[in-house]
Structures are given as C-alpha cells and as structure tokens.
C-alpha cells in the first residue's frame, strides 16, 4: 500500500501510497509481519500518489513511532 512518512502528535500514521490504486477509507492496514496496525481514516493529496491517514489500534510510543518511519504498510 505504501510507506510511513510521519507519525502525528495525536498518534495517527501518515502513509504515502505507492501508486494510484484506490484505497478506501476503513481499509484495514497491516505491517510486514501481518500484524494489524490500524485502519485508513482519510485519503488526501494528489490522485497519482495520495497520502493515507491511518488510525492505529493504539498510539505508538515515541521510540516505536521513530521505528515506523520508512516502513511499508500493507492492505489486509
């Protein structure tokens, strides 16, 4: 689906989509190990490569948030 580019202070994860394939709001998101990370709550930005705001199941700790940067997230 795309790579993590930011974690907001409120704990939402911003993902840059890898292409123009549509991702619906409410889509479940997993990490590379298959663990459920959250759901897409908003799609915004350019149509060619939109940004996705992912509401995580729980807000990541600061160290975990830094570790998420650049990591791929996948559709469930």
C-alpha positions in Angstrom: 0.0 0.0 0.0 2.8 2.5 0.9 5.5 3.6 3.3 5.2 5.5 6.6 6.3 9.2 6.2 5.2 10.6 9.5 3.5 10.0 12.9 1.4 12.8 14.1 1.5 14.0 17.8 -2.0 12.5 18.2 -0.7 9.1 17.1 -2.0 8.9 13.6 0.3 7.4 11.0 0.7 9.1 7.6 1.4 6.8 4.7 2.4 7.8 1.2 0.7 5.5 -1.3 2.9 3.6 -3.6 0.7 4.2 -6.6 -2.7 5.4 -7.9 -4.6 2.3 -6.8 -7.6 3.5 -4.8 -7.6 2.7 -1.1 -11.0 3.1 0.6 -11.4 4.7 4.0 -12.0 2.0 6.5 -9.5 -0.4 4.9 -7.5 -2.5 7.5 -3.7 -1.9 7.4 -1.1 -4.5 8.4 2.7 -4.4 8.8 5.1 -6.7 7.0 4.7 -9.4 9.7 0.9 -9.4 9.1 0.0 -7.7 12.4 -3.0 -5.4 12.2 -1.8 -1.8 12.6 -5.0 0.1 12.2 -7.5 1.5 9.6 -7.4 4.1 6.9 -9.3 7.1 8.3 -8.6 9.6 5.5 -7.3 9.7 1.9 -5.9 13.1 0.8 -3.4 14.7 -1.6 -2.6 14.1 -5.3 -4.6 11.4 -7.1 -1.4 9.9 -8.6 0.1 9.1 -5.2 -2.2 10.1 -2.3 -1.5 10.2 1.4 -3.4 8.0 3.8 -4.0 8.8 7.4 -4.1 5.6 9.4 -5.7 5.5 12.8 -3.6 2.9 14.7 -5.2 0.4 17.1 -3.1 2.1 19.8 -1.0 5.2 19.7 2.7 4.2 19.2 5.2 5.1 21.9 7.8 7.7 20.7 10.5 5.0 20.2 8.0 2.8 18.2 7.0 5.9 16.1 10.6 6.5 15.1 10.9 2.8 14.1 7.8 3.0 11.9 9.2 5.8 9.7 10.0 4.4 6.2 8.4 1.0 7.0 5.9 -0.4 4.4 2.3 -0.9 5.4 0.0 -3.3 3.5 -3.7 -3.8 2.9 -5.2 -6.6 4.9 
